[in-house]
Amino acid sequence: MRRIFGSVRSRATLGATLVVAVALVAAGAAVLLSLRSNLMEQAGNEAQRTAQNVVAQLAAGKPYDRLDLDDESPVQVVDANGTLVAASDELERISGTATDAVRPQPQSGGTGTGSAKGDDDDDDDAADDSGSGEAGEIGEGTEFSDGSATIDGESADYRFAAVPVEAGDRGRLTVYAGGSLDAEQSAVNTALTVMLIGLPLLLGVVAGVTWLVTRRALRPVEGIRGEMAAITASEDLARRVPVPGTHDEVARLALTTNETLAALQTSVERQRRFVADASHELRSPIASLRTQLEVGVAHPELLDLDGAVADTVRLQVLAADLLLLARLDAGERPGDARFDLGALAREQAEERDEVTVEARSAQVAGSRGQVGRVLTNLLDNARRHARSAVTLTVRQDGEWVVAAVADDGDGVAEADRERIFERFVRLDEARSRDDGGAGLGLAIARDVAVRHGGTLTVGRVPTGGALFELRLPQAR
């Protein structure tokens, strides 16, 4: 069972069918109840009219044996003691009224006895009415009940109406008249049969249409799933999933999936380049250090200790840079400690004689060590390219705190102003120098700035040198 309804299409079809089935059953039940209620009301009205016709005759003082009764409907007249005093001629059996009797009891007095004959002769009625007693009064309050009756050998269900009447010296009488329920039963049965036949057919149509529509709607999803499985198996992140032309949620899902694949491809390629560049950068100092040590072993008098120490320091710095980049890539949070960026800038400038500092106190939040690393990288980069002077300023610019490092060198060409922030990227001039570094300083600086909610950009000072601006949000 779980496997049968394991797909979205199956569950959607089942759900839609069940919802429609419940709605149709509820609507059908409401229709049947309304139809039955209306037809029952019509039968009751018919019975009430028949009873009121007899009541009018009794109120006028007409004798029991002269009552004009409807032979097609069951009619009973019962006195206050519950005794049947008049009934339809063709009535053979009755139930659901005050008495099951179908033949009236003999009566004494001037009111007449016997069953009603249905005589419509006006002259006889006038003669009988003149001596039948005082006129009566029609009572109020009609009561209804359900039962059955047999008239002239045919049995049927009826809706009975009981109407009281004050018949003068005959006392209080009650007339029971029935309205046939054959029309109600026939209509309800017909409607029920139509529903029992039509409901399964309609549910089958709903299930089939839902199945087809769902299959067509989910077909692009299956294409996306299949392509993703193929990409996973082939490890080819250059592939993309198909985007349907429906401009709906599935199309947006495909677009988002392709954007994710593109970001993943960029990340993987960046990681591969990073590993390759790191291997290359590590290989050079390690090879140089090994060479110096091997020469020292063979010829101790030729051992270059200063060079070995320099290569070791370079390896240490490079390893620290790579570790910091790894932590940044892993999403390390910079913290929310408050510190004075102006004081930090002055500390950095004091360690370098050729740096001129003009720093105002300004509070920022984050990692003091990482921001100090940014200033160190910017100052070291400026010293490598400056002719004679490096300037470090800290100022407030609205909600931002700006640390600017300027030099009087040749500056950075506009075409290279974004490329220099990529990892292991060094311009030709920097590569030609022995202290050009590994090309990670500016990349680390920008990553730290972004992690702190700020920016790091490079421009040009009026004298032509490079101007690096670190913008960090002011601590609140």
C-alpha positions, 0 to 999 in steps of 0.5 A, spaced: 500 500 500 505 504 501 508 503 494 502 504 491 501 511 494 508 512 494 508 517 488 505 525 488 501 523 482 498 517 486 496 521 492 494 527 489 489 523 485 487 519 491 486 526 495 482 529 489 477 523 488 476 523 496 474 530 496 470 530 490 466 524 493 465 527 500 463 533 496 458 529 492 455 525 497 454 531 502 451 535 496 447 529 494 444 527 501 442 535 501 438 534 495 435 528 497 433 531 504 430 537 500 426 533 495 423 529 500 422 535 505 418 538 499 414 532 497 412 531 504 410 538 505 406 537 498 403 531 501 401 534 507 398 540 504 394 536 500 391 532 506 390 538 509 386 541 504 382 534 504 381 534 511 379 542 511 373 540 506 370 535 510 371 539 516 367 545 513 361 540 512 361 538 519 362 545 521 356 546 517 352 541 520 352 536 515 350 528 517 355 523 517 352 519 512 351 525 507 359 527 508 362 528 501 369 524 502 374 523 497 374 516 495 381 516 492 384 519 499 383 515 506 379 520 510 376 518 517 372 522 522 373 521 530 369 523 535 372 526 542 372 519 545 376 516 539 370 513 536 370 512 528 364 516 526 365 516 518 370 514 513 371 513 506 367 508 503 373 504 499 378 504 505 380 497 507 385 498 512 389 504 515 395 505 520 398 512 523 391 515 525 388 515 532 384 509 530 385 503 525 378 502 525 375 503 517 368 502 519 364 507 523 360 505 529 352 506 529 350 513 532 344 515 535 341 522 535 339 526 529 346 526 526 345 520 522 349 514 522 353 509 517 359 511 512 359 516 508 356 515 501 359 521 497 352 523 495 352 530 492 345 532 491 344 539 493 336 538 495 337 532 499 343 536 503 339 542 504 334 537 507 338 534 511 342 540 513 336 543 516 335 538 521 342 536 522 343 540 529 347 546 530 352 549 526 359 548 528 366 551 528 373 549 525 378 548 530 385 551 530 392 547 529 393 541 524 397 535 526 401 531 521 403 524 522 405 518 517 402 512 516 399 507 510 392 505 508 389 500 503 384 503 498 380 498 494 385 493 494 391 498 493 396 499 499 400 506 499 404 510 504 400 517 506 401 523 510 396 524 514 393 531 517 389 531 523 384 537 523 379 539 529 372 541 529 367 543 534 361 540 531 355 543 535 351 538 539 356 533 536 361 535 540 369 536 538 370 531 532 377 530 528 378 529 521 384 525 518 385 525 511 391 522 507 395 525 502 399 520 498 407 519 498 407 515 492 410 521 488 415 523 494 418 515 494 418 515 486 422 522 486 427 520 491 428 513 489 429 516 482 434 521 484 438 516 489 438 511 483 441 517 478 446 518 484 448 511 485 450 510 477 452 517 476 457 518 482 462 512 481 462 515 473 463 522 476 469 520 481 472 515 475 472 522 471 475 526 476 480 520 478 482 520 471 483 527 469 487 528 476 492 523 474 493 525 467 494 533 469 498 531 475 502 526 470 503 532 465 505 537 471 510 533 474 513 530 468 518 536 468 520 534 475 522 527 473 526 530 468 530 535 473 530 529 477 533 524 472 538 530 470 540 531 477 542 523 478 546 523 471 550 530 474 551 526 480 553 520 477 558 523 472 560 529 477 560 534 471 557 540 474 557 544 467 551 540 466 544 543 467 537 541 468 532 542 463 527 548 464 520 547 462 517 553 458 511 553 463 513 559 467 510 556 473 513 553 480 517 547 476 520 552 471 522 557 477 525 550 481 529 548 475 532 555 474 534 555 482 537 548 481 541 551 475 543 557 479 545 552 485 549 548 480 553 554 477 554 556 484 557 549 486 561 549 479 564 556 481 566 554 488 569 547 486 573 550 481 575 555 485 577 550 490 581 546 485 584 552 483 586 554 490 589 547 492 593 547 485 595 554 487 597 553 494 601 546 492 605 551 487 606 556 493 608 551 498 612 547 493 617 553 492 619 555 499 619 547 501 624 546 495 628 552 496 629 550 504 630 542 502 636 545 497 639 549 502 639 544 508 642 538 503 647 543 501 648 544 508 649 537 510 654 536 504 658 542 505 656 546 512 661 552 510 656 553 505 649 553 509 645 559 508 642 560 515 638 566 513 635 564 507 633 558 510 630 562 516 626 566 511 624 560 507 621 558 514 618 564 515 615 564 508 612 557 509 609 559 516 606 566 513 603 562 508 600 556 512 597 562 517 594 565 511 591 558 508 588 557 515 585 563 515 582 562 508 579 555 510 576 558 516 573 564 512 570 559 507 567 555 513 563 561 515 567 562 521 563 568 525 567 574 526 564 575 533 561 582 536 566 585 540 567 592 540 574 595 539 577 602 537 579 602 529 583 608 530 587 606 536 588 599 532 590 603 526 595 607 530 598 601 533 599 598 526 602 605 524 607 605 530 610 598 528 612 601 521 617 608 521 615 610 514 607 610 515 604 616 517 597 616 521 591 620 522 586 616 525 580 618 529 577 614 535 571 610 532 568 604 534 566 598 530 564 591 532 567 584 530 574 580 531 580 585 532 585 580 530 582 579 523 581 587 522 588 588 524 590 583 519 587 587 514 590 593 516 597 589 516 596 586 509 594 593 506 600 597 509 605 591 507 602 591 500 602 599 500 610 599 502 612 594 497 609 599 492 610 606 495 616 610 493 617 614 499 610 615 503 604 611 506 599 614 509 593 611 514 587 615 516 581 613 519 575 617 519 567 617 520 562 617 514 555 617 516 554 610 519 560 607 516 568 608 519 573 608 513 580 606 514 584 608 508 591 606 506 594 611 500 601 610 497 605 614 492 607 609 487 604 607 480 597 605 483 593 600 480 590 600 473 583 600 472 582 593 469 586 590 475 582 593 481 578 587 482 583 582 479 588 583 485 583 581 490 582 574 487 586 569 491 594 567 488 593 573 483 599 577 483 601 583 478 607 582 474 611 587 477 609 584 484 612 577 481 618 580 479 620 582 486 623 577 491 618 579 497 612 579 492 608 574 497 603 569 495 598 573 492 593 572 498 594 578 502 588 582 499 584 576 498 584 575 505 583 582 507 576 583 502 574 576 505 574 579 512 571 585 510 565 582 507 565 577 513 564 584 518 559 587 513 563 592 510 567 593 503 574 593 501 575 597 494 581 600 491 582 607 487 587 612 486 589 618 489 590 625 486 598 624 486 597 617 482 598 612 487 593 607 490 588 608 495 585 602 499 578 604 503 576 599 508 569 601 510 566 597 516 559 599 519 559 603 526 558 599 532 551 601 535 
